[in-house]
């Protein structure tokens, strides 16, 4: 009986720890959304006098550093106490926010953005390391709900605060960062609970290479998915306002419709995938998203656009937990931090190059072209996984049930 009670308390403790980390992730993404979307462009141009190209470079560097460092940060999480890596990261982020606020020149401004990107990297990987194998798709859904909510609420919150003054806005950012740090900075973090003896780097790399060869079919989805999504970032606002002739208010309503449907359905559809699994759920989700994305180029009325936005949200809510659950099946158990870090770095390449490709395709007023190409890429991904051997999906499912990551 004591053993049973002890296991129950341990399970409850793990769940509470997961909730603490996803709440901290919400705060961090709230900061990221507030800084990169609203505060950084406004403060950098009007107060510091930097050009839009410098501000754009700072935003890109933040995401680039975050993506490129994830593999190295994952290795550090496997080799060093995760709490130490996390605390150093939060300290770097606070220094980065301070540099952005007081930047005496362009290089200090860019350095501040880099520090924020590097400092926030460990938290995402640690959150992934807290996922329970038996219901990982549902928990991945919850993780993404907090992530999306933070990114969405950050710009709205900081917009109101900026009416008071930039100093107040940065003070709020500082306080939110400190609150997130306090929430998880003293937590007893376990990422590699199944492997107490840390494998040497050469052994970890060998294991990762074996897994990547087995899961090589994941690469098209990892690269093309973020590339296709990144293509839409610089053109989606112009597409809605200039091509569809919607007002900015109508555009905001469309974003809220799609975002709300994702947030509401992520966990339920994640649970559906946990029960059904299989390649057809995943490939069907990619296909549905491609179809809805292409449908957006054919709408003529706001009501039709709302229905398409709802369809995009439903498809994405099915796609996101299913895709990340499949990825998790190919992360070696004895090097989760490094494995997730490398996967995140590969996916990050699409985020870096996607906006450049989307801007180039939209040149000359061809605002629908990035959406058509993006829909085509999502359809290609769906076809790739539809024709992939079912055993590759069963392999990931078996790892979920057995917890064997070697």
N, C-alpha and C positions, 0 to 999 in steps of 0.2 A: 504493500500500500504506500509506503514512504517513497519507494522508487517511482511509482505511478504519479504520486503527487509532485515529486521532484521534476519528472519529465513534463508534467502539465505546467509547472511554474516556469520551466525553461522555455517551453513553447510560447507561453504568454509573454515572457521577456523578449523573445526574438520578434514577436509581432509588435510589441511596443517600440522596440528599437527601429524596426522598419518604418513605423509611423513617424517617429522622430526624424528619421533621415529624409523621408519624402516631404515632410513639412519644411525642413531645412532647404531641400531642393526647390520647393515653391518660393521661399524667400530669396534664394540665389537667382532664380530665373526672373523673379520680379525685379531684382536689381538690374539684371542684364537687359531686360526689356525696357526698363525706364531709362537706363543710360544710353543704350545704343540706338533706340528708336527716337527718343525725344530729347533728353537732356544733353547728350554729347553733341548732336548737330546744332542745337540752339546755342548752347554755351560756347562751343568752339568757334562758331562764326561771329556771334554778336559781341561776346565778351573778350575772347582771346584773339579775334581777328584772323582766324585761320581760314584758308580756302576750303571749298566743298571737297576738293580732291584729297586734301589732308585728312579731313574728317572721314571720308569714305575709306581711306587707307587705314585709319585707326580702327574702324569697324571691321574691315576685312582681316586685319592683323589679329584682332581679338579672337575671331573664329578660327583663323589659320593656326595660331599658336595653340589654341585649345585642342584642335584636331591633331596636329602633328605631335604634341607632347603626350597624348593619351597612352600610346604604347610604352613610352618611358615611365610615365607615372604609374601605369599598371605594373611594370616591373618593380618599381619602388614599393608599391603596396604589397607585393609578394615577398620582398626581401626585408623591408623595414616595418616597424610597428605602424599599422595604418593610421592610428590616432596622431602620431607624429607628422606623417605626411599631410593629413587633413589640416592640422593646426598650422603648419608652415604655409599651406595653401591659402588659408583664410588670412593670415598675416600679409602674404604677398598681395592679396586682393585689396586689403585696406590700404596698403602702400600705393597700389595702382590707382585707387579712387582719389587718394590725396594728390598724386602726381597730375591726374586729369584736372583737378580743381585749381592747382597752383602752377601749372606748367609754364616755365619761363620761356619755352621755345617749342618748336615742332617736335624735336627728338624726345623731349621729356613727355610730351603729349602722347606720342606713339609708344614710348616705353610704358606709360601708365596703362594703355590698352593691352599691351602684351602681358603685363603683370596680372591683369584681371583674367585674361584668357588662361594663363598658366595656373593661377591660384584657384580658380573654380573647377579645374579639371578633375581633381581627385574625388569630389563629392558624387558626381554622376557614376563613376566606377564603383564607389563604395555602395551606393544605392543598389546597383545591379548585383553586387555581391551579397546583399541581404535577401534576395528573392528566394522564396521556398520552392524547391523543385516540383513538389506535387501539384501546385496551382500557380505556376509561374506566369501563364498568359494573363490570368486575372490580375495578378500583382503588377505585371508590366503595364496593364491597362490603368491601374491606379497610379502608377509612377508617372505615366504620361499625362494623366489628368492634372496632377499637380504641376507638371512641367508646362503644359499648355496654359493653365490658369495663371501661373506666374508671369509668363511671357505676355499674356493678354492684359492682365490687370496692371502690370508695371507702367506702361505708357499712360494709361488713364489716370492712375494715382499721381504720378509725377507731374502730369499736365496741370492738375489743380494746385499742387504745391508750388510749382514754378511761378504762379501768379503772385505768390508772396515774395519770392526772391530766389536767386540761384543759391545763395548761402543756405537758406532753409532747405532747398531741394537736396543739396549735397549732405546736409546734416541728417536728413531723413534716410538717405542712402547709407550713410555710415551706421546709423542706429539699426537699420534692417540687417546689415551685414554682421554687426556685433551680435544681434539677436540670433541669427542663424548659427553663428560660431558657438554661442553659449548653449544652444540647443543640443549640439552634437560633439562639441569640443572635448568633453570629458567622458564620452560614451566608450564602453568596452567593445571595440569593433572587432568582429571576426569575419574574414573573407574566405580563408582557406580552412574551414573547420574540419574538412575531411582529410587534410594532409598537414599534419603537424610538422613534419620534416620538410623544409623548403628545398625544392630541387635546385641544383646548380643551374646557372643561366644556360649553359650549353644543352643540358637535359631538357629545360623548359622550351628552348627554341626548337629542339628536335621533336618534342611532343606537339608543339604548335604546328610545325611543318607537316607532320603526319595528319593532324586534324584538318589543316587547310587543303591538303591533297584530297582527303576524303570528302571534305565539304567544299571542294572547288566550285561546285555548281552554285554556291552562294554568291560568288563574286559578281556575276551580272546584276543581281538584285542589289548588292551593296553599292556598286558604282553607279549603275544606271538610275536607280531610284532617287538618290540624292541629287544626281545631275539633272534629272527631269524636274524634280521639285524646285531646285535652285534656279532653273531657267525662268520660273514664273515670278520670282521675288521682285526684280526691278521693273516688271512690265504690268503687273496685275492691276495696279491702281490706274495707270493710263488706259489699260484695256477697258476697265469698267466705266471710266469717265469719258474718254475720248471716242472709243469705238462703240460701246453700248449706250452712250449718252445718258448714263445714270448720274445722279447727284452724289456728292461725297457722303451725304446722309444715307442714301440708298446703298452705296457701296459698303458702308459700315454695317447696315442691317444684313446684307448678304454675308459678310464676314461673321457676324454674330450667329446667324442661322447655321452656317457650316460648323463653326466652333462649338456651339451649344450641342449640336447633334453628336459631335465627336465625344465631348465630355460626358454626355448622358449615356452613350451606348458603349463606351470603351470597356467598362467592366463587364456588362452583360455579354457582349460579344466575345470578350476574352474568356469568359466561362464556357461559352458555347464551343470555342476552339479547344479548350481543355478537355471537353467531353468528346468532341468529334475528331479534331485533329485532321491529319491527312493533307495531301498536296492539293486536293480539289478545293478545299476551303481557301487556301492561300492563293492559288492561281485564279480562282473565281473572284477573289477580292481585288487582285490586280486588274483583272479584266473589267470589273464593274467600275473601278476608279477611272480607268482609261476611257470607258464609254461616257461616263458623266463629264469628264474633263473635255472631251471632244464636243459633247452636247452644249457646253458653255459657249462655244464659238458659233452655235446655231440659234441661240435664243434671240427673240425679238422684243419680249415684254419683261417687265420686272417680275411678274408672277412666275413666268417660265424660269427666269434666273434663280428665283427663290427655290423652286422645285429642284433645279439642278444643284444648287448649293446644298440642299438637304441630302440629295443623293451622294454628293461628294463626301459629305460628313459621315454618312452611314458606311460608305465603302472604306473610308480611311479608318473609321473606328473598328472595322473588321480586320483590315490589313495590318494595322500597327501592332497589336498584341500577338497576332499570328506570326508575323515576320520576326519579331524579336524573340518569341518563344522558340522558333526554329533556329535562330542564331545561337541562343543559349544552349541548345543541344550539341553544339560543336565547340563549345568552350571547354578546354581541358580542366578537370576538377582540381588538379594540382598547381594550376597557374591561372586562376580566374581573372585576377587583376590584369595581368599582362595580356591574356587572351581577349578580354573585353576591350582593353586599350587598343590593341592592334585592329580589331574589328571596327572600333569607333574611328580610328585614324583613316582606315580605308574608306569608310562611308563619308568621312569629312572631305575627301578629295572632290566628291561631287558638289558639295556645298561651296567649295572654293571656285570651281570652274563653271558651275551652272549659271550663275548670274552673268558672267562674261559672255557665255554663249547665247543666253536669252536676250541680252541687250543687242548683240550683233544681229540675231535673227529678226529682231523687231525694228532694225534700222530701216529708214525710208517709209515708215508708217505701216509696216506689216505687223500689226499688233496681234493678229490671230495666229501668226506662224509659230511663235514659241509654244502656244497652247496645243496646236496640232502636233508638233514634234514631240512635246512632252507626253501627250496622250499616246502617240505611237510607241514611245519608249516603254511606257507602263504596259501597253498591250504586249510588246515583245517579251517583257519580263514574265508576264502571265503565261505566255505560250512556252517559254523556256521551262517553267516549273510544271506546266501541264504535261510536257513530254519527258520530264525527268523521271528516272526510276523511282518507284514508290518506296523501295528499300532505303533510299537516302532519307526519306521522311520518317520511316520506321526506326532507323538508326537513332535519330534524335529523340524519338519517343521512348525507346528503350533506355537511353541514357537518363531520361527524366525519371523513369520508374526505378532504375537501379542505382542512380547516383554515381555511376562509374564513368569517370572522365578520363581514364588513362587510355 
